Amino acid sequence: MTQDESAFDQAARRLDRALALLEQELAGRPSGGEGELFDPARNGLAAELERSRARERELQAAGAEASRALGQAIAEIEAVLGAGRGD
């Protein structure tokens, strides 16, 4: 992970990659066959996609929590600095 690349960016790339794999798999399959619902490759891709989506939700929640904590820390620092200046 580079300094400019967040965990959220990495998760988004993994999700895009999983979607691309799923689309490739679906494009190569004839439609209408009942057995294809149980195809192990498709099931594996669907599971990977769901894991990626779950991880994306986790990262979004962690990002929101970090943002709240950072905002609170900034407010506390500003209050301390303001008190030191006699504001």
MOPAC internal coordinates of N, CA, C and O (Angstrom, degrees):
PM7 1SCF
backbone

  N    0.0000 0     0.00 0     0.00 0    0    0    0
  C    1.4526 1     0.00 0     0.00 0    1    0    0
  C    1.5234 1   107.89 1     0.00 0    2    1    0
  O    1.2310 1   120.54 1   -51.98 1    3    2    1
  N    1.3150 1   116.58 1   128.02 1    3    2    1
  C    1.4542 1   120.32 1   177.45 1    5    3    2
  C    1.5103 1   109.57 1   -82.63 1    6    5    3
  O    1.2310 1   120.90 1   -11.44 1    7    6    5
  N    1.3278 1   115.89 1   168.56 1    7    6    5
  C    1.4559 1   119.51 1  -179.93 1    9    7    6
  C    1.5131 1   111.34 1   -64.24 1   10    9    7
  O    1.2310 1   120.12 1   146.88 1   11   10    9
  N    1.3289 1   117.37 1   -33.12 1   11   10    9
  C    1.4603 1   121.15 1  -177.46 1   13   11   10
  C    1.5235 1   112.33 1   -83.43 1   14   13   11
  O    1.2310 1   119.91 1   170.83 1   15   14   13
  N    1.3039 1   117.79 1    -9.17 1   15   14   13
  C    1.4561 1   121.77 1  -174.78 1   17   15   14
  C    1.5242 1   109.62 1  -104.58 1   18   17   15
  O    1.2310 1   120.54 1   -59.82 1   19   18   17
  N    1.3110 1   116.58 1   120.18 1   19   18   17
  C    1.4590 1   120.42 1  -179.07 1   21   19   18
  C    1.5213 1   110.49 1   -88.38 1   22   21   19
  O    1.2310 1   121.05 1   -13.39 1   23   22   21
  N    1.3052 1   115.59 1   166.61 1   23   22   21
  C    1.4604 1   121.01 1   175.78 1   25   23   22
  C    1.5193 1   110.03 1   -62.06 1   26   25   23
  O    1.2310 1   120.73 1   146.47 1   27   26   25
  N    1.3222 1   116.20 1   -33.53 1   27   26   25
  C    1.4621 1   120.10 1   177.96 1   29   27   26
  C    1.5253 1   110.38 1   -64.10 1   30   29   27
  O    1.2310 1   120.01 1   138.15 1   31   30   29
  N    1.3320 1   117.58 1   -41.85 1   31   30   29
  C    1.4658 1   121.32 1   177.88 1   33   31   30
  C    1.5218 1   110.66 1   -61.56 1   34   33   31
  O    1.2310 1   120.54 1   138.78 1   35   34   33
  N    1.3250 1   116.56 1   -41.22 1   35   34   33
  C    1.4548 1   120.17 1   178.55 1   37   35   34
  C    1.5239 1   110.80 1   -63.76 1   38   37   35
  O    1.2310 1   120.28 1   136.97 1   39   38   37
  N    1.3205 1   117.07 1   -43.03 1   39   38   37
  C    1.4668 1   120.63 1   179.10 1   41   39   38
  C    1.5227 1   110.55 1   -63.38 1   42   41   39
  O    1.2310 1   120.34 1   139.76 1   43   42   41
  N    1.3204 1   116.96 1   -40.24 1   43   42   41
  C    1.4583 1   120.43 1   179.17 1   45   43   42
  C    1.5319 1   110.22 1   -63.33 1   46   45   43
  O    1.2310 1   120.28 1   140.68 1   47   46   45
  N    1.3453 1   117.07 1   -39.32 1   47   46   45
  C    1.4605 1   119.75 1   178.12 1   49   47   46
  C    1.5204 1   111.20 1   -66.04 1   50   49   47
  O    1.2310 1   120.60 1   139.14 1   51   50   49
  N    1.3469 1   116.45 1   -40.86 1   51   50   49
  C    1.4653 1   119.28 1   177.91 1   53   51   50
  C    1.5261 1   110.71 1   -62.96 1   54   53   51
  O    1.2310 1   120.56 1   139.90 1   55   54   53
  N    1.3281 1   116.54 1   -40.10 1   55   54   53
  C    1.4582 1   120.82 1   177.94 1   57   55   54
  C    1.5252 1   110.58 1   -63.74 1   58   57   55
  O    1.2310 1   120.26 1   135.68 1   59   58   57
  N    1.3148 1   117.10 1   -44.32 1   59   58   57
  C    1.4688 1   120.60 1   177.24 1   61   59   58
  C    1.5247 1   110.88 1   -60.35 1   62   61   59
  O    1.2310 1   120.66 1   137.93 1   63   62   61
  N    1.3311 1   116.34 1   -42.07 1   63   62   61
  C    1.4632 1   120.48 1  -179.72 1   65   63   62
  C    1.5272 1   110.43 1   -64.62 1   66   65   63
  O    1.2310 1   120.40 1   138.07 1   67   66   65
  N    1.3376 1   116.85 1   -41.93 1   67   66   65
  C    1.4640 1   120.38 1   179.20 1   69   67   66
  C    1.5284 1   110.70 1   -64.73 1   70   69   67
  O    1.2310 1   120.53 1   139.93 1   71   70   69
  N    1.3333 1   116.60 1   -40.07 1   71   70   69
  C    1.4669 1   119.86 1   177.48 1   73   71   70
  C    1.5217 1   111.20 1   -64.56 1   74   73   71
  O    1.2310 1   120.32 1   138.36 1   75   74   73
  N    1.3154 1   116.99 1   -41.64 1   75   74   73
  C    1.4649 1   120.65 1   179.27 1   77   75   74
  C    1.5256 1   110.41 1   -62.70 1   78   77   75
  O    1.2310 1   120.44 1   137.42 1   79   78   77
  N    1.3305 1   116.77 1   -42.58 1   79   78   77
  C    1.4647 1   120.11 1   177.55 1   81   79   78
  C    1.5188 1   111.31 1   -62.88 1   82   81   79
  O    1.2310 1   120.84 1   138.39 1   83   82   81
  N    1.3153 1   116.00 1   -41.61 1   83   82   81
  C    1.4551 1   120.61 1   179.24 1   85   83   82
  C    1.5281 1   110.68 1   -64.14 1   86   85   83
  O    1.2310 1   120.42 1   136.08 1   87   86   85
  N    1.3271 1   116.80 1   -43.92 1   87   86   85
  C    1.4630 1   120.63 1   178.30 1   89   87   86
  C    1.5220 1   111.49 1   -62.66 1   90   89   87
  O    1.2310 1   120.26 1   139.24 1   91   90   89
  N    1.3339 1   117.12 1   -40.76 1   91   90   89
  C    1.4625 1   120.41 1   177.85 1   93   91   90
  C    1.5214 1   110.71 1   -62.85 1   94   93   91
  O    1.2310 1   121.27 1   136.93 1   95   94   93
  N    1.3133 1   115.17 1   -43.07 1   95   94   93
  C    1.4599 1   120.00 1   179.95 1   97   95   94
  C    1.5274 1   110.66 1   -63.26 1   98   97   95
  O    1.2310 1   120.59 1   135.57 1   99   98   97
  N    1.3256 1   116.47 1   -44.43 1   99   98   97
  C    1.4598 1   120.43 1  -179.29 1  101   99   98
  C    1.5277 1   111.51 1   -67.37 1  102  101   99
  O    1.2310 1   119.96 1   144.42 1  103  102  101
  N    1.3180 1   117.69 1   -35.58 1  103  102  101
  C    1.4627 1   121.28 1  -178.92 1  105  103  102
  C    1.5249 1   111.31 1   -66.13 1  106  105  103
  O    1.2310 1   120.19 1   150.83 1  107  106  105
  N    1.3057 1   117.25 1   -29.17 1  107  106  105
  C    1.4521 1   120.98 1  -178.26 1  109  107  106
  C    1.5158 1   114.19 1   -88.92 1  110  109  107
  O    1.2310 1   119.91 1  -177.33 1  111  110  109
  N    1.3107 1   117.79 1     2.67 1  111  110  109
  C    1.4701 1   121.38 1  -176.53 1  113  111  110
  C    1.5221 1   111.05 1  -111.91 1  114  113  111
  O    1.2310 1   120.37 1   -42.76 1  115  114  113
  N    1.3262 1   116.90 1   137.24 1  115  114  113
  C    1.4699 1   118.85 1   171.98 1  117  115  114
  C    1.5212 1   109.73 1   -70.64 1  118  117  115
  O    1.2310 1   120.44 1   -33.14 1  119  118  117
  N    1.3237 1   116.77 1   146.86 1  119  118  117
  C    1.4604 1   119.87 1  -178.97 1  121  119  118
  C    1.5225 1   110.51 1   -91.79 1  122  121  119
  O    1.2310 1   121.40 1   -18.59 1  123  122  121
  N    1.3124 1   114.94 1   161.41 1  123  122  121
  C    1.4476 1   120.76 1   173.73 1  125  123  122
  C    1.5096 1   115.07 1    96.08 1  126  125  123
  O    1.2310 1   119.32 1   166.71 1  127  126  125
  N    1.3202 1   118.89 1   -13.29 1  127  126  125
  C    1.4550 1   120.05 1  -179.32 1  129  127  126
  C    1.5092 1   111.24 1   -79.70 1  130  129  127
  O    1.2310 1   120.31 1   -51.01 1  131  130  129
  N    1.3331 1   117.01 1   128.99 1  131  130  129
  C    1.4502 1   120.36 1  -177.09 1  133  131  130
  C    1.5197 1   111.68 1   -67.50 1  134  133  131
  O    1.2310 1   120.13 1   145.57 1  135  134  133
  N    1.3220 1   117.36 1   -34.43 1  135  134  133
  C    1.4543 1   121.11 1  -177.91 1  137  135  134
  C    1.5168 1   113.51 1   -67.56 1  138  137  135
  O    1.2310 1   120.04 1   156.61 1  139  138  137
  N    1.3085 1   117.53 1   -23.39 1  139  138  137
  C    1.4596 1   118.87 1  -176.51 1  141  139  138
  C    1.5280 1   112.47 1   -68.48 1  142  141  139
  O    1.2310 1   119.52 1   163.45 1  143  142  141
  N    1.3117 1   118.53 1   -16.55 1  143  142  141
  C    1.4604 1   120.43 1   176.74 1  145  143  142
  C    1.5155 1   111.17 1   -65.20 1  146  145  143
  O    1.2310 1   120.67 1   157.11 1  147  146  145
  N    1.3056 1   116.33 1   -22.89 1  147  146  145
  C    1.4575 1   120.81 1  -176.38 1  149  147  146
  C    1.5234 1   112.27 1  -107.81 1  150  149  147
  O    1.2310 1   120.25 1  -165.65 1  151  150  149
  N    1.3044 1   117.12 1    14.35 1  151  150  149
  C    1.4499 1   122.30 1  -179.07 1  153  151  150
  C    1.5296 1   109.60 1   -62.80 1  154  153  151
  O    1.2310 1   119.68 1   -56.34 1  155  154  153
  N    1.3260 1   118.21 1   123.66 1  155  154  153
  C    1.4798 1   120.63 1  -176.74 1  157  155  154
  C    1.5296 1   113.34 1   -60.62 1  158  157  155
  O    1.2310 1   119.55 1   142.66 1  159  158  157
  N    1.3065 1   118.46 1   -37.34 1  159  158  157
  C    1.4722 1   119.95 1   179.90 1  161  159  158
  C    1.5204 1   110.24 1   -64.04 1  162  161  159
  O    1.2310 1   120.49 1   135.57 1  163  162  161
  N    1.3109 1   116.66 1   -44.43 1  163  162  161
  C    1.4643 1   120.55 1   179.45 1  165  163  162
  C    1.5174 1   110.74 1   -65.13 1  166  165  163
  O    1.2310 1   120.62 1   138.32 1  167  166  165
  N    1.3092 1   116.41 1   -41.68 1  167  166  165
  C    1.4629 1   119.78 1   178.61 1  169  167  166
  C    1.5252 1   110.68 1   -62.79 1  170  169  167
  O    1.2310 1   120.63 1   140.69 1  171  170  169
  N    1.3311 1   116.41 1   -39.31 1  171  170  169
  C    1.4588 1   120.09 1   177.88 1  173  171  170
  C    1.5163 1   111.55 1   -64.23 1  174  173  171
  O    1.2310 1   120.45 1   138.15 1  175  174  173
  N    1.3243 1   116.74 1   -41.85 1  175  174  173
  C    1.4623 1   120.53 1   178.48 1  177  175  174
  C    1.5206 1   110.97 1   -66.28 1  178  177  175
  O    1.2310 1   120.66 1   139.14 1  179  178  177
  N    1.3092 1   116.35 1   -40.86 1  179  178  177
  C    1.4645 1   119.70 1   178.87 1  181  179  178
  C    1.5250 1   110.51 1   -64.03 1  182  181  179
  O    1.2310 1   120.40 1   140.49 1  183  182  181
  N    1.3160 1   116.85 1   -39.51 1  183  182  181
  C    1.4652 1   120.52 1   178.36 1  185  183  182
  C    1.5250 1   110.39 1   -65.45 1  186  185  183
  O    1.2310 1   120.49 1   138.11 1  187  186  185
  N    1.3350 1   116.67 1   -41.89 1  187  186  185
  C    1.4626 1   119.92 1   178.21 1  189  187  186
  C    1.5263 1   110.57 1   -63.56 1  190  189  187
  O    1.2310 1   120.54 1   139.37 1  191  190  189
  N    1.3145 1   116.58 1   -40.63 1  191  190  189
  C    1.4582 1   120.83 1   178.30 1  193  191  190
  C    1.5264 1   110.81 1   -61.98 1  194  193  191
  O    1.2310 1   120.34 1   135.74 1  195  194  193
  N    1.3149 1   116.96 1   -44.26 1  195  194  193
  C    1.4711 1   120.47 1   179.51 1  197  195  194
  C    1.5225 1   111.13 1   -64.64 1  198  197  195
  O    1.2310 1   120.17 1   139.50 1  199  198  197
  N    1.3342 1   117.29 1   -40.50 1  199  198  197
  C    1.4668 1   120.03 1   176.94 1  201  199  198
  C    1.5249 1   110.32 1   -62.75 1  202  201  199
  O    1.2310 1   120.37 1   139.05 1  203  202  201
  N    1.3209 1   116.90 1   -40.95 1  203  202  201
  C    1.4654 1   120.63 1   178.82 1  205  203  202
  C    1.5222 1   111.01 1   -63.80 1  206  205  203
  O    1.2310 1   120.55 1   138.10 1  207  206  205
  N    1.3170 1   116.55 1   -41.90 1  207  206  205
  C    1.4663 1   120.02 1   178.72 1  209  207  206
  C    1.5235 1   111.48 1   -65.66 1  210  209  207
  O    1.2310 1   120.55 1   139.72 1  211  210  209
  N    1.3169 1   116.55 1   -40.28 1  211  210  209
  C    1.4644 1   120.15 1   178.29 1  213  211  210
  C    1.5281 1   109.95 1   -64.16 1  214  213  211
  O    1.2310 1   120.52 1   137.42 1  215  214  213
  N    1.3189 1   116.61 1   -42.58 1  215  214  213
  C    1.4670 1   120.40 1   178.89 1  217  215  214
  C    1.5227 1   110.41 1   -64.57 1  218  217  215
  O    1.2310 1   120.31 1   142.07 1  219  218  217
  N    1.3299 1   117.01 1   -37.93 1  219  218  217
  C    1.4630 1   120.52 1   177.58 1  221  219  218
  C    1.5316 1   110.40 1   -61.57 1  222  221  219
  O    1.2310 1   120.35 1   136.77 1  223  222  221
  N    1.3349 1   116.94 1   -43.23 1  223  222  221
  C    1.4690 1   120.69 1   178.27 1  225  223  222
  C    1.5298 1   110.59 1   -62.51 1  226  225  223
  O    1.2310 1   120.57 1   138.17 1  227  226  225
  N    1.3420 1   116.51 1   -41.83 1  227  226  225
  C    1.4575 1   120.36 1   178.45 1  229  227  226
  C    1.5274 1   110.83 1   -61.59 1  230  229  227
  O    1.2310 1   120.72 1   136.16 1  231  230  229
  N    1.3246 1   116.22 1   -43.84 1  231  230  229
  C    1.4656 1   120.39 1  -179.26 1  233  231  230
  C    1.5210 1   111.50 1   -66.65 1  234  233  231
  O    1.2310 1   120.28 1   142.72 1  235  234  233
  N    1.3239 1   117.07 1   -37.28 1  235  234  233
  C    1.4644 1   119.42 1   177.35 1  237  235  234
  C    1.5283 1   110.54 1   -64.37 1  238  237  235
  O    1.2310 1   120.28 1   137.74 1  239  238  237
  N    1.3199 1   117.06 1   -42.26 1  239  238  237
  C    1.4618 1   120.74 1   178.88 1  241  239  238
  C    1.5309 1   110.36 1   -65.13 1  242  241  239
  O    1.2310 1   120.48 1   137.79 1  243  242  241
  N    1.3265 1   116.68 1   -42.21 1  243  242  241
  C    1.4688 1   119.97 1   178.86 1  245  243  242
  C    1.5271 1   110.46 1   -64.91 1  246  245  243
  O    1.2310 1   120.21 1   140.94 1  247  246  245
  N    1.3218 1   117.21 1   -39.06 1  247  246  245
  C    1.4584 1   120.57 1   177.75 1  249  247  246
  C    1.5184 1   112.01 1   -64.08 1  250  249  247
  O    1.2310 1   120.36 1   138.86 1  251  250  249
  N    1.3104 1   116.91 1   -41.14 1  251  250  249
  C    1.4629 1   120.96 1   178.75 1  253  251  250
  C    1.5314 1   110.22 1   -65.12 1  254  253  251
  O    1.2310 1   120.45 1   138.12 1  255  254  253
  N    1.3265 1   116.74 1   -41.88 1  255  254  253
  C    1.4692 1   120.61 1   178.64 1  257  255  254
  C    1.5253 1   110.42 1   -65.05 1  258  257  255
  O    1.2310 1   120.01 1   137.43 1  259  258  257
  N    1.3171 1   117.59 1   -42.57 1  259  258  257
  C    1.4671 1   121.01 1   178.30 1  261  259  258
  C    1.5246 1   110.51 1   -62.63 1  262  261  259
  O    1.2310 1   120.41 1   140.66 1  263  262  261
  N    1.3063 1   116.82 1   -39.34 1  263  262  261
  C    1.4579 1   120.94 1   179.00 1  265  263  262
  C    1.5273 1   110.86 1   -63.86 1  266  265  263
  O    1.2310 1   120.63 1   136.45 1  267  266  265
  N    1.3332 1   116.40 1   -43.55 1  267  266  265
  C    1.4667 1   120.20 1   177.48 1  269  267  266
  C    1.5294 1   111.08 1   -62.05 1  270  269  267
  O    1.2310 1   120.75 1   134.96 1  271  270  269
  N    1.3304 1   116.17 1   -45.04 1  271  270  269
  C    1.4605 1   120.37 1  -179.41 1  273  271  270
  C    1.5287 1   110.73 1   -63.99 1  274  273  271
  O    1.2310 1   120.33 1   139.61 1  275  274  273
  N    1.3145 1   116.98 1   -40.39 1  275  274  273
  C    1.4579 1   120.77 1   178.49 1  277  275  274
  C    1.5229 1   110.51 1   -64.71 1  278  277  275
  O    1.2310 1   120.16 1   137.40 1  279  278  277
  N    1.3127 1   117.30 1   -42.60 1  279  278  277
  C    1.4607 1   121.17 1   177.35 1  281  279  278
  C    1.5165 1   111.81 1   -60.65 1  282  281  279
  O    1.2310 1   120.63 1   138.55 1  283  282  281
  N    1.3116 1   116.40 1   -41.45 1  283  282  281
  C    1.4654 1   120.68 1   178.77 1  285  283  282
  C    1.5270 1   110.32 1   -66.24 1  286  285  283
  O    1.2310 1   120.32 1   137.67 1  287  286  285
  N    1.3263 1   116.99 1   -42.33 1  287  286  285
  C    1.4667 1   120.48 1   179.33 1  289  287  286
  C    1.5265 1   110.65 1   -63.29 1  290  289  287
  O    1.2310 1   120.04 1   138.69 1  291  290  289
  N    1.3148 1   117.54 1   -41.31 1  291  290  289
  C    1.4621 1   121.62 1   178.53 1  293  291  290
  C    1.5291 1   110.02 1   -61.93 1  294  293  291
  O    1.2310 1   120.73 1   135.90 1  295  294  293
  N    1.3320 1   116.21 1   -44.10 1  295  294  293
  C    1.4652 1   120.11 1   179.41 1  297  295  294
  C    1.5263 1   111.27 1   -62.12 1  298  297  295
  O    1.2310 1   120.51 1   138.96 1  299  298  297
  N    1.3260 1   116.63 1   -41.04 1  299  298  297
  C    1.4647 1   120.49 1   179.28 1  301  299  298
  C    1.5305 1   111.27 1   -65.89 1  302  301  299
  O    1.2310 1   120.40 1   138.14 1  303  302  301
  N    1.3259 1   116.85 1   -41.86 1  303  302  301
  C    1.4701 1   120.60 1   178.37 1  305  303  302
  C    1.5206 1   110.24 1   -64.20 1  306  305  303
  O    1.2310 1   120.65 1   136.24 1  307  306  305
  N    1.3106 1   116.36 1   -43.76 1  307  306  305
  C    1.4654 1   119.57 1   178.51 1  309  307  306
  C    1.5308 1   111.15 1   -62.06 1  310  309  307
  O    1.2310 1   120.12 1   142.53 1  311  310  309
  N    1.3243 1   117.38 1   -37.47 1  311  310  309
  C    1.4728 1   120.95 1   179.07 1  313  311  310
  C    1.5258 1   110.14 1   -66.32 1  314  313  311
  O    1.2310 1   120.51 1   137.66 1  315  314  313
  N    1.3236 1   116.64 1   -42.34 1  315  314  313
  C    1.4725 1   120.13 1   179.11 1  317  315  314
  C    1.5261 1   109.90 1   -65.37 1  318  317  315
  O    1.2310 1   120.16 1   135.19 1  319  318  317
  N    1.3244 1   117.29 1   -44.81 1  319  318  317
  C    1.4571 1   120.03 1   179.61 1  321  319  318
  C    1.5345 1   111.00 1   -64.28 1  322  321  319
  O    1.2310 1   120.79 1   140.67 1  323  322  321
  N    1.3136 1   116.09 1   -39.33 1  323  322  321
  C    1.4668 1   120.17 1   178.36 1  325  323  322
  C    1.5235 1   111.43 1   -65.12 1  326  325  323
  O    1.2310 1   119.99 1   141.32 1  327  326  325
  N    1.3299 1   117.62 1   -38.68 1  327  326  325
  C    1.4560 1   121.57 1   179.22 1  329  327  326
  C    1.5355 1   110.45 1   -68.15 1  330  329  327
  O    1.2310 1   120.78 1   146.85 1  331  330  329
  N    1.3120 1   116.12 1   -33.15 1  331  330  329
  C    1.4643 1   120.40 1   179.64 1  333  331  330
  C    1.5199 1   112.24 1   -70.71 1  334  333  331
  O    1.2310 1   120.32 1   153.33 1  335  334  333
  N    1.3057 1   116.99 1   -26.67 1  335  334  333
  C    1.4650 1   121.16 1   178.67 1  337  335  334
  C    1.5295 1   111.57 1   -90.73 1  338  337  335
  O    1.2310 1   120.96 1   173.97 1  339  338  337
  N    1.2923 1   115.76 1    -6.03 1  339  338  337
  C    1.4554 1   119.88 1  -179.93 1  341  339  338
  C    1.5184 1   112.93 1    83.27 1  342  341  339
  O    1.2310 1   119.91 1  -158.83 1  343  342  341
  N    1.3271 1   117.77 1    21.17 1  343  342  341
  C    1.4763 1   122.06 1   179.20 1  345  343  342
  C    1.5013 1   111.43 1   -70.17 1  346  345  343
  O    1.2310 1   120.10 1   180.00 1  347  346  345

